[in-house]
């Protein structure tokens, strides 16, 4: 059988797809697997901030259209970029083993977040990262940047000017009162925040200055996990993909994605979720080593002025829906009573 695998054309997307193809070839040597590059809205529009283009599916819609039409058999995405539900008629295979889920800091001169000077400029395209970073260092200036990992690193190292749009409400005699003019502030980056998984996959992890713990900066739901998407009626391919899945990743990423769905967020809203399996010994109790499910989650208003987080630790036998429901309820309660 010959399988066509859809992917974006970025360096990271191709590395991820090559990884999937290599693993599939090893498992199913009688089959043939070929990558097909597909341009998406998110790839074509590089100047606007992600939340200005559209919050759902900007990196996947065109690929999903090709899946539905039968022009490709499956697609490889970063799960953190996916809407909370695939398009009608499509589904995801069980998750394969995830890469490092943490976020990282790459700095031009300083050796750590603490050593950055007051008012240092950090670039990220994620409000989730921005608002959590400002909780750690409220004095920082966090600006939006676009582009793939190589592009963002180049902007940092080359001292490229970053333009940030600001609204100006001032008026003069030739303007209508309260009319807004767009002006731009100029910045040069002192650092950027990236996903550890991406920078590791393209082989530039030696440039990482600092890893954020999952507690300091809760990752995006399913960060570090690949999304293997296919038609819901393709049972034969589904069975092949599921046979290579990782039980822990599938469980934890599934809980994180369910939180994303229930909280009402999507891949560009300030929402975070990270689930792990921990032992009581990890939590400082040597007398009981029974494994538990731990869920860290965060949700914020669009402007970051209201932000709440929760930590849920449950027995492994607990209903996964209960874990998510309690996390959502706790965050909504905190937001309403803050």
PATORMAR-998211 format. One record per residue (C-alpha): residue in three letters; x, y, z. Coordinates in nm, 2 decimals. Each point is the difference from the previous one (the first is absolute). Last residue first. Layout:
<pt code="ALA" c1="X" c2="Y" c3="Z"/>
...
This chain:
<pt code="UNK" c1="-1.08" c2="3.71" c3="4.17"/>
<pt code="UNK" c1="-0.33" c2="-0.16" c3="0.07"/>
<pt code="UNK" c1="-0.12" c2="-0.07" c3="-0.35"/>
<pt code="UNK" c1="0.35" c2="-0.10" c3="-0.12"/>
<pt code="UNK" c1="0.06" c2="-0.22" c3="0.30"/>
<pt code="UNK" c1="-0.33" c2="-0.18" c3="-0.05"/>
<pt code="UNK" c1="0.06" c2="-0.05" c3="-0.37"/>
<pt code="UNK" c1="0.34" c2="-0.15" c3="0.08"/>
<pt code="UNK" c1="-0.13" c2="-0.24" c3="0.27"/>
<pt code="UNK" c1="-0.29" c2="-0.11" c3="-0.22"/>
<pt code="UNK" c1="0.23" c2="-0.07" c3="-0.30"/>
<pt code="UNK" c1="0.24" c2="-0.20" c3="0.22"/>
<pt code="UNK" c1="-0.29" c2="-0.19" c3="0.16"/>
<pt code="UNK" c1="-0.15" c2="-0.09" c3="-0.33"/>
<pt code="UNK" c1="0.34" c2="-0.11" c3="-0.14"/>
<pt code="UNK" c1="0.06" c2="-0.24" c3="0.29"/>
<pt code="UNK" c1="-0.36" c2="-0.13" c3="0.00"/>
<pt code="UNK" c1="0.02" c2="-0.07" c3="-0.38"/>
<pt code="UNK" c1="0.31" c2="-0.21" c3="0.06"/>
<pt code="UNK" c1="-0.19" c2="-0.22" c3="0.24"/>
<pt code="UNK" c1="0.24" c2="-0.09" c3="0.29"/>
<pt code="UNK" c1="0.18" c2="-0.33" c3="0.00"/>
<pt code="UNK" c1="0.34" c2="0.17" c3="-0.03"/>
<pt code="UNK" c1="-0.07" c2="0.18" c3="0.33"/>
<pt code="UNK" c1="-0.03" c2="0.38" c3="-0.04"/>
<pt code="UNK" c1="0.21" c2="0.31" c3="0.03"/>
<pt code="UNK" c1="-0.15" c2="0.33" c3="-0.13"/>
<pt code="UNK" c1="0.20" c2="0.32" c3="-0.02"/>
<pt code="UNK" c1="-0.18" c2="0.32" c3="-0.11"/>
<pt code="UNK" c1="0.07" c2="0.33" c3="-0.17"/>
<pt code="UNK" c1="-0.17" c2="0.33" c3="-0.04"/>
<pt code="UNK" c1="0.06" c2="0.31" c3="-0.20"/>
<pt code="UNK" c1="-0.20" c2="0.32" c3="-0.03"/>
<pt code="UNK" c1="0.18" c2="0.30" c3="-0.14"/>
<pt code="UNK" c1="0.16" c2="-0.21" c3="-0.27"/>
<pt code="UNK" c1="-0.16" c2="0.20" c3="-0.28"/>
<pt code="UNK" c1="-0.18" c2="-0.30" c3="-0.16"/>
<pt code="UNK" c1="-0.11" c2="-0.12" c3="0.34"/>
<pt code="UNK" c1="0.20" c2="-0.28" c3="0.14"/>
<pt code="UNK" c1="0.00" c2="-0.38" c3="0.06"/>
<pt code="UNK" c1="0.25" c2="-0.23" c3="0.17"/>
<pt code="UNK" c1="0.03" c2="-0.37" c3="0.07"/>
<pt code="UNK" c1="0.22" c2="-0.24" c3="0.19"/>
<pt code="UNK" c1="-0.13" c2="-0.36" c3="0.01"/>
<pt code="UNK" c1="0.16" c2="-0.27" c3="0.21"/>
<pt code="UNK" c1="-0.10" c2="-0.36" c3="-0.04"/>
<pt code="UNK" c1="0.12" c2="-0.22" c3="0.29"/>
<pt code="UNK" c1="0.23" c2="-0.29" c3="0.04"/>
<pt code="UNK" c1="0.01" c2="-0.19" c3="0.33"/>
<pt code="UNK" c1="0.34" c2="0.05" c3="0.18"/>
<pt code="UNK" c1="-0.13" c2="0.05" c3="0.35"/>
<pt code="UNK" c1="0.23" c2="0.03" c3="0.30"/>
<pt code="UNK" c1="0.26" c2="0.22" c3="-0.18"/>
<pt code="UNK" c1="-0.23" c2="0.30" c3="-0.01"/>
<pt code="UNK" c1="0.18" c2="0.29" c3="-0.16"/>
<pt code="UNK" c1="-0.21" c2="0.05" c3="-0.31"/>
<pt code="UNK" c1="0.23" c2="-0.21" c3="-0.22"/>
<pt code="UNK" c1="-0.03" c2="-0.28" c3="0.27"/>
<pt code="UNK" c1="-0.38" c2="0.02" c3="-0.04"/>
<pt code="UNK" c1="0.05" c2="-0.09" c3="-0.37"/>
<pt code="UNK" c1="-0.06" c2="0.21" c3="-0.30"/>
<pt code="UNK" c1="-0.18" c2="-0.06" c3="-0.33"/>
<pt code="UNK" c1="-0.01" c2="0.33" c3="-0.20"/>
<pt code="UNK" c1="-0.25" c2="0.24" c3="-0.14"/>
<pt code="UNK" c1="0.07" c2="0.35" c3="-0.13"/>
<pt code="UNK" c1="-0.26" c2="0.26" c3="-0.10"/>
<pt code="UNK" c1="0.02" c2="0.35" c3="-0.12"/>
<pt code="UNK" c1="-0.25" c2="0.26" c3="-0.14"/>
<pt code="UNK" c1="0.07" c2="0.36" c3="-0.11"/>
<pt code="UNK" c1="-0.20" c2="-0.03" c3="-0.33"/>
<pt code="UNK" c1="0.19" c2="-0.10" c3="-0.32"/>
<pt code="UNK" c1="-0.05" c2="-0.38" c3="-0.01"/>
<pt code="UNK" c1="-0.36" c2="0.01" c3="0.11"/>
<pt code="UNK" c1="-0.19" c2="0.06" c3="0.32"/>
<pt code="UNK" c1="-0.35" c2="-0.09" c3="0.12"/>
<pt code="UNK" c1="0.11" c2="-0.13" c3="0.34"/>
<pt code="UNK" c1="-0.15" c2="-0.34" c3="-0.09"/>
<pt code="UNK" c1="0.19" c2="-0.04" c3="-0.33"/>
<pt code="UNK" c1="0.34" c2="0.11" c3="0.14"/>
<pt code="UNK" c1="-0.05" c2="-0.22" c3="0.30"/>
<pt code="UNK" c1="-0.08" c2="-0.30" c3="-0.23"/>
<pt code="UNK" c1="0.33" c2="0.07" c3="-0.18"/>
<pt code="UNK" c1="0.20" c2="-0.01" c3="0.32"/>
<pt code="UNK" c1="-0.18" c2="-0.33" c3="0.10"/>
<pt code="UNK" c1="0.08" c2="-0.15" c3="-0.34"/>
<pt code="UNK" c1="0.36" c2="0.11" c3="0.02"/>
<pt code="UNK" c1="0.03" c2="-0.18" c3="0.33"/>
<pt code="UNK" c1="-0.16" c2="-0.33" c3="-0.11"/>
<pt code="UNK" c1="0.15" c2="-0.02" c3="-0.35"/>
<pt code="UNK" c1="0.35" c2="0.10" c3="0.13"/>
<pt code="UNK" c1="-0.02" c2="-0.27" c3="0.27"/>
<pt code="UNK" c1="-0.12" c2="-0.27" c3="-0.24"/>
<pt code="UNK" c1="0.25" c2="0.07" c3="-0.28"/>
<pt code="UNK" c1="-0.13" c2="-0.08" c3="-0.35"/>
<pt code="UNK" c1="0.17" c2="-0.21" c3="-0.27"/>
<pt code="UNK" c1="-0.29" c2="-0.25" c3="-0.03"/>
<pt code="UNK" c1="-0.24" c2="0.30" c3="-0.03"/>
<pt code="UNK" c1="0.16" c2="0.11" c3="-0.33"/>
<pt code="UNK" c1="-0.04" c2="-0.34" c3="-0.16"/>
<pt code="UNK" c1="-0.36" c2="-0.04" c3="0.13"/>
<pt code="UNK" c1="-0.09" c2="0.34" c3="-0.13"/>
<pt code="UNK" c1="0.13" c2="-0.08" c3="-0.34"/>
<pt code="UNK" c1="-0.23" c2="-0.30" c3="-0.03"/>
<pt code="UNK" c1="-0.30" c2="0.18" c3="0.16"/>
<pt code="UNK" c1="-0.01" c2="0.28" c3="-0.25"/>
<pt code="UNK" c1="-0.36" c2="0.11" c3="0.06"/>
<pt code="UNK" c1="0.10" c2="0.28" c3="0.24"/>
<pt code="UNK" c1="0.22" c2="0.16" c3="-0.26"/>
<pt code="UNK" c1="0.35" c2="0.07" c3="0.13"/>
<pt code="UNK" c1="0.19" c2="0.22" c3="0.24"/>
<pt code="UNK" c1="0.32" c2="-0.09" c3="0.18"/>
<pt code="UNK" c1="0.05" c2="0.28" c3="0.26"/>
<pt code="UNK" c1="0.35" c2="0.01" c3="0.14"/>
<pt code="UNK" c1="0.06" c2="0.07" c3="0.36"/>
<pt code="UNK" c1="0.25" c2="0.25" c3="0.14"/>
<pt code="UNK" c1="-0.27" c2="0.22" c3="0.13"/>
<pt code="UNK" c1="-0.32" c2="-0.20" c3="0.07"/>
<pt code="UNK" c1="-0.18" c2="0.30" c3="0.15"/>
<pt code="UNK" c1="0.23" c2="0.30" c3="0.00"/>
<pt code="UNK" c1="0.27" c2="-0.01" c3="0.27"/>
<pt code="UNK" c1="-0.03" c2="0.12" c3="0.36"/>
<pt code="UNK" c1="0.27" c2="0.26" c3="0.06"/>
<pt code="UNK" c1="0.14" c2="0.00" c3="0.35"/>
<pt code="UNK" c1="-0.16" c2="-0.34" c3="0.09"/>
<pt code="UNK" c1="0.11" c2="-0.17" c3="-0.32"/>
<pt code="UNK" c1="0.35" c2="0.11" c3="0.08"/>
<pt code="UNK" c1="0.15" c2="0.25" c3="-0.23"/>
<pt code="UNK" c1="0.32" c2="-0.11" c3="-0.18"/>
<pt code="UNK" c1="0.27" c2="0.26" c3="-0.03"/>
<pt code="UNK" c1="0.26" c2="0.11" c3="-0.25"/>
<pt code="UNK" c1="-0.08" c2="-0.23" c3="-0.29"/>
<pt code="UNK" c1="0.25" c2="0.04" c3="-0.28"/>
<pt code="UNK" c1="0.12" c2="-0.36" c3="0.03"/>
<pt code="UNK" c1="-0.36" c2="-0.10" c3="-0.09"/>
<pt code="UNK" c1="0.05" c2="0.09" c3="-0.36"/>
<pt code="UNK" c1="-0.05" c2="-0.35" c3="-0.16"/>
<pt code="UNK" c1="-0.33" c2="0.07" c3="-0.18"/>
<pt code="UNK" c1="-0.19" c2="-0.24" c3="0.23"/>
<pt code="UNK" c1="0.15" c2="0.16" c3="0.31"/>
<pt code="UNK" c1="-0.11" c2="0.35" c3="-0.10"/>
<pt code="UNK" c1="-0.35" c2="-0.13" c3="-0.06"/>
<pt code="UNK" c1="-0.04" c2="-0.21" c3="0.32"/>
<pt code="UNK" c1="0.14" c2="0.27" c3="0.23"/>
<pt code="UNK" c1="-0.27" c2="0.23" c3="-0.10"/>
<pt code="UNK" c1="0.12" c2="0.36" c3="-0.05"/>
<pt code="UNK" c1="0.04" c2="0.32" c3="0.20"/>
<pt code="UNK" c1="0.22" c2="0.27" c3="-0.14"/>
<pt code="UNK" c1="0.28" c2="0.22" c3="0.13"/>
<pt code="UNK" c1="0.15" c2="0.35" c3="0.02"/>
<pt code="UNK" c1="-0.19" c2="0.11" c3="-0.31"/>
<pt code="UNK" c1="0.03" c2="0.34" c3="-0.16"/>
<pt code="UNK" c1="-0.31" c2="0.23" c3="0.02"/>
<pt code="UNK" c1="-0.18" c2="0.26" c3="-0.21"/>
<pt code="UNK" c1="-0.34" c2="0.15" c3="0.09"/>
<pt code="UNK" c1="-0.25" c2="0.03" c3="-0.28"/>
<pt code="UNK" c1="-0.29" c2="0.24" c3="-0.06"/>
<pt code="UNK" c1="-0.35" c2="-0.07" c3="-0.11"/>
<pt code="UNK" c1="-0.24" c2="0.29" c3="0.01"/>
<pt code="UNK" c1="-0.33" c2="-0.02" c3="0.20"/>
<pt code="UNK" c1="-0.28" c2="0.25" c3="-0.05"/>
<pt code="UNK" c1="-0.12" c2="0.12" c3="0.33"/>
<pt code="UNK" c1="-0.10" c2="0.34" c3="-0.14"/>
<pt code="UNK" c1="0.00" c2="0.02" c3="-0.38"/>
<pt code="UNK" c1="0.32" c2="0.12" c3="-0.14"/>
<pt code="UNK" c1="0.11" c2="0.31" c3="-0.18"/>
<pt code="UNK" c1="0.01" c2="0.22" c3="0.30"/>
<pt code="UNK" c1="0.22" c2="-0.24" c3="0.19"/>
<pt code="UNK" c1="-0.06" c2="-0.33" c3="0.19"/>
<pt code="UNK" c1="0.17" c2="-0.22" c3="0.25"/>
<pt code="UNK" c1="-0.13" c2="-0.35" c3="0.04"/>
<pt code="UNK" c1="0.32" c2="-0.18" c3="-0.11"/>
<pt code="UNK" c1="-0.02" c2="-0.38" c3="-0.01"/>
<pt code="UNK" c1="0.33" c2="-0.19" c3="0.01"/>
<pt code="UNK" c1="0.14" c2="-0.24" c3="-0.26"/>
<pt code="UNK" c1="0.32" c2="-0.18" c3="0.10"/>
<pt code="UNK" c1="0.30" c2="0.01" c3="-0.24"/>
<pt code="UNK" c1="0.29" c2="-0.23" c3="0.07"/>
<pt code="UNK" c1="0.34" c2="0.13" c3="-0.12"/>
<pt code="UNK" c1="0.24" c2="-0.28" c3="-0.09"/>
<pt code="UNK" c1="0.28" c2="-0.04" c3="0.26"/>
<pt code="UNK" c1="0.17" c2="-0.27" c3="-0.22"/>
<pt code="UNK" c1="-0.01" c2="-0.26" c3="0.29"/>
<pt code="UNK" c1="-0.36" c2="0.05" c3="0.09"/>
<pt code="UNK" c1="-0.15" c2="0.03" c3="-0.35"/>
<pt code="UNK" c1="0.21" c2="-0.30" c3="-0.11"/>
<pt code="UNK" c1="-0.14" c2="-0.21" c3="0.29"/>
<pt code="UNK" c1="-0.35" c2="0.09" c3="-0.11"/>
<pt code="UNK" c1="0.07" c2="-0.09" c3="-0.36"/>
<pt code="UNK" c1="0.16" c2="-0.33" c3="0.09"/>
<pt code="UNK" c1="-0.30" c2="-0.09" c3="0.22"/>
<pt code="UNK" c1="-0.26" c2="0.09" c3="-0.26"/>
<pt code="UNK" c1="-0.15" c2="0.35" c3="-0.04"/>
<pt code="UNK" c1="-0.20" c2="0.24" c3="0.21"/>
<pt code="UNK" c1="0.08" c2="0.23" c3="0.29"/>
<pt code="UNK" c1="-0.21" c2="0.17" c3="0.27"/>
<pt code="UNK" c1="0.16" c2="0.21" c3="0.27"/>
<pt code="UNK" c1="0.05" c2="-0.05" c3="0.37"/>
<pt code="UNK" c1="0.15" c2="0.29" c3="0.19"/>
<pt code="UNK" c1="0.13" c2="-0.13" c3="0.33"/>
<pt code="UNK" c1="-0.08" c2="0.17" c3="0.34"/>
<pt code="UNK" c1="-0.26" c2="-0.25" c3="0.10"/>
<pt code="UNK" c1="0.26" c2="-0.28" c3="0.02"/>
<pt code="UNK" c1="-0.14" c2="-0.34" c3="0.11"/>
<pt code="UNK" c1="-0.36" c2="0.10" c3="-0.05"/>
<pt code="UNK" c1="0.10" c2="0.18" c3="-0.31"/>
<pt code="UNK" c1="0.13" c2="-0.34" c3="-0.14"/>
<pt code="UNK" c1="-0.34" c2="-0.16" c3="0.07"/>
<pt code="UNK" c1="-0.18" c2="0.28" c3="-0.19"/>
<pt code="UNK" c1="0.24" c2="-0.01" c3="-0.30"/>
<pt code="UNK" c1="0.02" c2="-0.38" c3="-0.03"/>
<pt code="UNK" c1="-0.38" c2="-0.05" c3="-0.02"/>
<pt code="UNK" c1="-0.02" c2="0.31" c3="-0.22"/>
<pt code="UNK" c1="0.22" c2="-0.18" c3="-0.25"/>
<pt code="UNK" c1="0.19" c2="0.15" c3="-0.29"/>
<pt code="UNK" c1="0.31" c2="0.06" c3="0.22"/>
<pt code="UNK" c1="0.27" c2="0.26" c3="0.02"/>
<pt code="UNK" c1="0.17" c2="0.12" c3="0.32"/>
<pt code="UNK" c1="0.12" c2="0.36" c3="0.05"/>
<pt code="UNK" c1="0.19" c2="0.09" c3="0.32"/>
<pt code="UNK" c1="-0.17" c2="0.26" c3="0.23"/>
<pt code="UNK" c1="0.23" c2="-0.06" c3="0.30"/>
<pt code="UNK" c1="0.31" c2="-0.19" c3="-0.10"/>
<pt code="UNK" c1="-0.01" c2="-0.38" c3="-0.06"/>
<pt code="UNK" c1="0.19" c2="-0.19" c3="0.26"/>
<pt code="UNK" c1="-0.31" c2="-0.16" c3="0.16"/>
<pt code="UNK" c1="-0.11" c2="-0.15" c3="-0.34"/>
<pt code="UNK" c1="0.34" c2="-0.16" c3="-0.04"/>
<pt code="UNK" c1="0.35" c2="0.03" c3="-0.15"/>
<pt code="UNK" c1="-0.05" c2="0.35" c3="-0.15"/>
<pt code="UNK" c1="0.14" c2="0.08" c3="-0.35"/>
<pt code="UNK" c1="-0.23" c2="-0.10" c3="-0.29"/>
<pt code="UNK" c1="-0.24" c2="-0.21" c3="0.20"/>
<pt code="UNK" c1="-0.19" c2="-0.32" c3="-0.10"/>
<pt code="UNK" c1="-0.27" c2="-0.09" c3="0.25"/>
<pt code="UNK" c1="-0.17" c2="-0.34" c3="0.00"/>
<pt code="UNK" c1="-0.35" c2="-0.14" c3="0.02"/>
<pt code="UNK" c1="-0.05" c2="-0.35" c3="0.12"/>
<pt code="UNK" c1="-0.17" c2="-0.30" c3="-0.17"/>
<pt code="UNK" c1="0.32" c2="-0.20" c3="-0.08"/>
<pt code="UNK" c1="-0.10" c2="-0.23" c3="-0.29"/>
<pt code="UNK" c1="-0.32" c2="-0.21" c3="0.02"/>
<pt code="UNK" c1="-0.03" c2="-0.38" c3="-0.06"/>
<pt code="UNK" c1="-0.26" c2="-0.06" c3="-0.26"/>
<pt code="UNK" c1="-0.36" c2="0.12" c3="0.05"/>
<pt code="UNK" c1="-0.29" c2="-0.22" c3="-0.11"/>
<pt code="UNK" c1="-0.12" c2="0.08" c3="-0.35"/>
<pt code="UNK" c1="-0.19" c2="0.32" c3="-0.05"/>
<pt code="UNK" c1="-0.33" c2="0.03" c3="-0.18"/>
<pt code="UNK" c1="-0.16" c2="0.14" c3="-0.32"/>
<pt code="UNK" c1="-0.36" c2="-0.01" c3="-0.13"/>
<pt code="UNK" c1="-0.09" c2="0.33" c3="0.15"/>
<pt code="UNK" c1="0.31" c2="0.22" c3="0.05"/>
<pt code="UNK" c1="0.22" c2="-0.08" c3="0.30"/>
<pt code="UNK" c1="-0.11" c2="0.12" c3="0.34"/>
<pt code="UNK" c1="0.18" c2="0.21" c3="0.26"/>
<pt code="UNK" c1="0.18" c2="0.20" c3="-0.28"/>
<pt code="UNK" c1="0.35" c2="-0.13" c3="-0.08"/>
<pt code="UNK" c1="0.32" c2="0.20" c3="0.05"/>
<pt code="UNK" c1="0.10" c2="-0.17" c3="0.32"/>
<pt code="UNK" c1="-0.03" c2="-0.34" c3="-0.18"/>
<pt code="UNK" c1="0.28" c2="0.09" c3="-0.23"/>
<pt code="UNK" c1="-0.12" c2="-0.14" c3="-0.33"/>
<pt code="UNK" c1="0.05" c2="-0.30" c3="-0.22"/>
<pt code="UNK" c1="-0.26" c2="-0.09" c3="-0.26"/>
<pt code="UNK" c1="-0.16" c2="-0.32" c3="-0.13"/>
<pt code="UNK" c1="-0.12" c2="-0.16" c3="-0.33"/>
<pt code="UNK" c1="0.05" c2="0.29" c3="-0.24"/>
<pt code="UNK" c1="-0.21" c2="0.10" c3="-0.31"/>
<pt code="UNK" c1="-0.31" c2="-0.16" c3="0.16"/>
<pt code="UNK" c1="-0.21" c2="0.31" c3="-0.01"/>
<pt code="UNK" c1="-0.04" c2="0.00" c3="0.38"/>
<pt code="UNK" c1="0.38" c2="-0.03" c3="0.05"/>
<pt code="UNK" c1="0.07" c2="0.29" c3="-0.25"/>
<pt code="UNK" c1="-0.25" c2="0.22" c3="0.19"/>
<pt code="UNK" c1="0.16" c2="-0.09" c3="0.33"/>
<pt code="UNK" c1="0.33" c2="0.12" c3="-0.14"/>
<pt code="UNK" c1="-0.15" c2="0.33" c3="-0.11"/>
<pt code="UNK" c1="-0.16" c2="0.05" c3="0.34"/>
<pt code="UNK" c1="0.31" c2="-0.09" c3="0.20"/>
<pt code="UNK" c1="0.22" c2="0.30" c3="0.09"/>
<pt code="UNK" c1="-0.27" c2="0.26" c3="0.03"/>
<pt code="UNK" c1="-0.22" c2="-0.26" c3="0.18"/>
<pt code="UNK" c1="-0.17" c2="0.22" c3="0.26"/>
<pt code="UNK" c1="0.09" c2="0.35" c3="0.12"/>
<pt code="UNK" c1="-0.02" c2="0.21" c3="-0.31"/>
<pt code="UNK" c1="0.25" c2="0.23" c3="-0.16"/>
<pt code="UNK" c1="0.02" c2="0.26" c3="0.28"/>
<pt code="UNK" c1="0.06" c2="-0.27" c3="0.26"/>
<pt code="UNK" c1="0.31" c2="-0.12" c3="-0.19"/>
<pt code="UNK" c1="0.15" c2="0.35" c3="-0.02"/>
<pt code="UNK" c1="0.01" c2="0.13" c3="-0.35"/>
<pt code="UNK" c1="0.31" c2="0.01" c3="-0.22"/>
<pt code="UNK" c1="0.05" c2="-0.36" c3="-0.09"/>
<pt code="UNK" c1="-0.32" c2="-0.08" c3="-0.19"/>
<pt code="UNK" c1="0.08" c2="-0.28" c3="-0.25"/>
<pt code="UNK" c1="0.11" c2="-0.25" c3="0.27"/>
<pt code="UNK" c1="-0.29" c2="0.05" c3="0.23"/>
<pt code="UNK" c1="-0.24" c2="-0.02" c3="-0.29"/>
<pt code="UNK" c1="0.14" c2="-0.34" c3="-0.09"/>
<pt code="UNK" c1="0.24" c2="-0.13" c3="-0.27"/>
<pt code="UNK" c1="0.00" c2="-0.37" c3="-0.06"/>
<pt code="UNK" c1="0.32" c2="-0.22" c3="-0.03"/>
<pt code="UNK" c1="-0.06" c2="-0.37" c3="-0.09"/>
<pt code="UNK" c1="0.22" c2="-0.25" c3="0.18"/>
<pt code="UNK" c1="0.02" c2="-0.36" c3="-0.13"/>
<pt code="UNK" c1="-0.05" c2="-0.34" c3="0.17"/>
<pt code="UNK" c1="0.03" c2="-0.33" c3="-0.17"/>
<pt code="UNK" c1="-0.11" c2="-0.33" c3="0.16"/>
<pt code="UNK" c1="0.17" c2="-0.33" c3="0.02"/>
<pt code="UNK" c1="0.25" c2="0.12" c3="0.26"/>
<pt code="UNK" c1="-0.28" c2="0.06" c3="0.26"/>
<pt code="UNK" c1="0.15" c2="0.07" c3="0.34"/>
<pt code="UNK" c1="0.33" c2="0.14" c3="-0.13"/>
<pt code="UNK" c1="-0.17" c2="0.19" c3="-0.28"/>
<pt code="UNK" c1="-0.25" c2="0.14" c3="0.26"/>
<pt code="UNK" c1="0.27" c2="0.13" c3="0.23"/>
<pt code="UNK" c1="0.19" c2="0.16" c3="-0.29"/>
<pt code="UNK" c1="-0.32" c2="0.16" c3="-0.13"/>
<pt code="UNK" c1="-0.08" c2="0.14" c3="0.34"/>
<pt code="UNK" c1="0.35" c2="0.15" c3="0.05"/>
<pt code="UNK" c1="-0.01" c2="0.14" c3="-0.35"/>
<pt code="UNK" c1="-0.33" c2="0.17" c3="0.08"/>
<pt code="UNK" c1="0.14" c2="0.16" c3="0.31"/>
<pt code="UNK" c1="0.31" c2="0.12" c3="-0.18"/>
<pt code="UNK" c1="-0.22" c2="0.13" c3="-0.28"/>
<pt code="UNK" c1="-0.22" c2="0.19" c3="0.24"/>
<pt code="UNK" c1="0.30" c2="0.15" c3="0.18"/>
<pt code="UNK" c1="0.16" c2="0.12" c3="-0.32"/>
<pt code="UNK" c1="-0.33" c2="0.16" c3="-0.12"/>
<pt code="UNK" c1="-0.18" c2="-0.15" c3="-0.29"/>
<pt code="UNK" c1="-0.32" c2="-0.10" c3="0.16"/>
<pt code="UNK" c1="-0.09" c2="-0.37" c3="-0.01"/>
<pt code="UNK" c1="-0.22" c2="-0.25" c3="-0.18"/>
<pt code="UNK" c1="0.09" c2="-0.37" c3="0.00"/>
<pt code="UNK" c1="-0.06" c2="-0.20" c3="-0.32"/>
<pt code="UNK" c1="-0.02" c2="-0.38" c3="0.07"/>
<pt code="UNK" c1="0.08" c2="-0.27" c3="-0.25"/>
<pt code="UNK" c1="-0.12" c2="-0.35" c3="0.08"/>
